[in-house]
Amino acid sequence: MDRFEVEPEQINVNLGQPSANQSGLLQKYCQNRKLMWIIISSIIVVVLVLIIIIPIVIIKTKPSTTTMVTTEVTTKEITTEEQIKSKYKQWKQNGITIAGGNQYGNGLNQLNEPHGILIDDNAIIITDHQRERILEWKLNAKAGEIIAGGNERGSEVYQLNRPVDVILDKQNDSLIICDWDNKRVMRWFRKNHTDPQIFIANIRCYGLAMNNNGSIYFTDWEKNTVTRWKEGEINGTVVAGGNGKGDGLNQLNYPTYIFVDKDHSLYISDFFNHRVVNWRNGAKEGVLVAGGNDRGNSLIQLSYPQGVFVDDLGLIYVVDKGNHRIMRWCEGDKQGSIVVGGNDQGQGSDQLDAPVDLSFDAEGNLYISDSNNDRIQKFELCFNKTIC
């Protein structure tokens, strides 16, 4: 035959019964397919696992980040709370008598209506109003030492007449004294306690302050002004008031004690207006910062304010004389808070009777001239407020 021919029977046999070679190839093909499906299934499982695990990891990671952010926020909140607490210091409510307190009199262990006070190193300088003298009383001492006046009441240059305030001019090592009933400001040198000088005449001075440039400020009880005086000037410059007696913000009504800050801004106890006003440097009128709601004993009121002090954080401390307490105000607040006193008029260690002035030592302890009790009270700063 010219062509290769296959019988029909052979074809049927070939189709129904594969050869050994064909069977081997088919088996390998099936094995390969099975392996391929195993590999594909494994890949699918891995992909599914990754799809499920990655979001879980992300979800678990996010709380960790959130926790970190929350921790930062909490830290900031704690810092803010600590800053707020540091502003609002607290003092023990029972005072310690560190000068006077032995009834009124002219003995060196006695006082008679102490007024203006200041802390100088380890001593307190006291204006002994009704005994016409200035005393230096070492802390923890049993008696004071006369450093100005003490020569009975009079108008001679070596005498005082009901002095009300004193400041220390460290540059000249001298005391500047409001000699109230003699209507003058005196300079009294400390070294030998002699050679007093009339610093400024014809002024009913009540309160004194000095700025960081050495300029002196004094209130004039009769003219309702505060005047700044520089060395070499004759009359000084009126820097607050001067618009007659009244309750307008450009007026004063018998200003008493004053405080001047580092920016030469004045804080003035406006006695008969029952308020404290802040008169900024160069301003034409003051800003009400405490009281000013008529006379009263609520937390929005003052009664005949006198001594005033402003700390580095801008908190205003006021001697609320008529209410026998010390108040603290934050400028802009509608009401103040009681620092010490406010437990009725009395002689107890937690009471005051017509306080006049206040001062602080380097440790932050508070000193008050407790006028009608003829004593100086020290209120210690609380370091552990839970037991204060």
Secondary structure, 3 states (H helix, E strand, C coil): CCCCCCCHHHHHHHHHCCCHHHHHHHHHHHHHHHHHHHHHHHHHHHHHHHHHHHHHHHHHHHHHHHHHHHHHHHHHHHHHHHHHHHHCCCECCCCEEEEECCCECCCCCCECCEEEEEEECCEEEEEEHHHCEEEEEECCCCCCEEEEECCCECCCCCCECCCCEEEEECCCCEEEEEEHHHCEEEEEECCCCCCCEEEEECCCEEEEEECCCCCEEEEECCCCEEEEECCCCCCCEEEEECCCECCCCCCECCEEEEEECCCCCEEEEEHHHCEEEEECCCCCCCEEEEECCCECCCCCCECCEEEEEECCCCEEEEEEHHHCEEEEEECCCCCCEEEEECCCECCCCCCECCEEEEEECCCCCEEEEEHHHCEEEEECECCCCCCC
